[in-house]
Amino acid sequence: MKKLILFTFLIIISIASRAQWESVATGFSTNRGIHQIVPTSTDAVWATAFDAVNGIGTKCRDYCRSTDGGQTWSALKVNEAASSANWSCLAAADENNAWALFYKTTAAGGWIWHTTDGGATWTQQGAGEVFAGSTSFPDVIYFWDTDRGVVVGDPLNGEFEIYTTSDGGNTWAEVDGDNIPDPLSTTEYGLTRCYAAHDNNFWFGTFSGRVLKTSDYGATWTAYETGSSDVVQFITFEDDNNGWIEMADPTTFEFTSLLRTTDGGATWTDITPSENYYASYGVTYVPKTTDVLVSSGYNYATSTFGSSYSLDGGLNWTVIDDDVVHLAVKFFNNITGWSGGVNLDAYTDGMWKYTDGFVATGVNEVAASGSKFNVYPNPGNGLFYFSFETENSEPIHMTITDAVGRMIWDNNYKDKSQTWLRSIDLRGNSKGVYFLTLENNGQKTSQKLVIE
């Protein structure tokens, strides 16, 4: 089931550049907002668009694509689809293979289109078989790789309409209703683009506050209650167990609560933050981190648009910016992320690229007992000084990696006497975010370094 959101030029003209987000042009000649971002690598990323003047429910086949990490974008359209089509969801396996899922704006039903050449051409899949029912409505599509995928729609004849494929969508098999939990009522729908995936697990949310999950690529499904009858508006997972959902009022779609699970969705706990949370447009886990989330949209407490991040799984939030429009948000790893915006013209705005970073997964941020570690000046020009004081006399190992995990510096010290006011010269490296890890006596300390 689609969600309608209207935009006006009062919102569009409020866009301005802010620290940690760099504004880049999506290239659309007319005003388009971004409501889904699908990265497949640090370089390749796809994003679907909507009519920012007339609203998300207006027919639109536009999308944009980048192959240089979001520095430049190409504004494109699925011309092969009917002009009455509007985006439900997009899936992508790499920079060449993607699937466009559309719903019909003039009648029930929908279409799947597939490209193998980066969007140059599209071929329809499942014609006359998938979402061809009298009340069919497609919601989400996802591919684990170029062969294996799943597509989910609203209930048809009393069962959620779900199909799976193992050949890239050349053929689709409808999942037997016996393997899918029944809808709670005739008004329990899915929502467009409301899904999460990790390994062989896949989750989607419903209009009645439930989360449906498969752990076998869509063959069988389990339904979990969230404890709320509100809409599951967004869903994101860190791993097979830890995940978050944003709940919304079923009438207004205004934010109501943020819930967390630690058991794969079986149970949910309300962790609604008291401040600095931006809702209704996106919340996403940042890969390669532990419990780092980024939110985008509207802060109902301050009546401002913006974005924020949480380093503790959603309990506390820090504002990134509070006077610009951020729509869909997605990160590929701890340093590479994007947030959708609204373009003014073909040369101005439309996408935000994140310019900072978060501490990578695998670094235990517990300092060695009785130790003190300092690095300065930070940010700096690449010449950093550090000191490390500790009560033990064990060896000290220090490494520095770049944002994608490449080792750029590695040194060992026999004990603390060698790590008092020493220098690290990284002036030959590019500007950006780096991560220093210090190991001593079986424990680790991490520090983010920024070269300006």
Secondary structure, DSSP 4 states (H G I P E B T S, - for coil): --------HHHHTT---BTTEEEEE---SS-EEEEEEEESSSS-EEEEEEETTTBTTS-B-EEEEESSTTSS-EEEE-TTS-TTEEEEEEEESSSS-EEEEEEESSSS-EEEEEESSTTS--EEESTTTTT-STT--EEEEEESSSS-EEEEEEEETTEEEEEEESSTTSS-EEPPGGGSPPPSSTT--EEEEEEEEETTEEEEEETTSEEEEESSTTSS-EEEE-S--SEEEEEEESSSS-EEEEEE-TTT--EEEEEEESSTTSS-EE---SSS--EEEEEEE-TTSSS-EEEEEEETTTTEEEEEEESSTTSS-EEEESSS----EEESSSS-EEEE-B-SBTTB-EEEEE-S--PPTT----PPTT-EEEEESSSBSSEEEEEEE-SS---EEEEEE-TTS-EEEEEEESSGGG-SSEEEE-TTSPSEEEEEEEEETTEEEEEEEEE-
